[in-house]
C-alpha cells in the first residue's frame, strides 16, 4: 500500500497495476491517459470533465447523474 500526500507524480507510468479500492481526492489528471483498464464500479464526483474524450469503451450500466449513457447515445 502506498499513501502519497502532497506529492508530484506527474509523468509517472503505471503498468499492470491493481488500484482497486484506491481513493483519489483533490488530484490533477490533466492530459492523463487511461487505456485497457477495468473501471467498473468507478465513481466520479465533483470533477471537471471538460475536454474528456471516451472512445472504444463498453458503456453497459454507465450513468451520468443517474441517466443511462447507452440510452442517451441511442
Secondary structure by P-SEA (a helix, b strand, c coil): cccccccccccccccccccccccccccccccccccccccccccccccccccccccccccccccccccccccccc
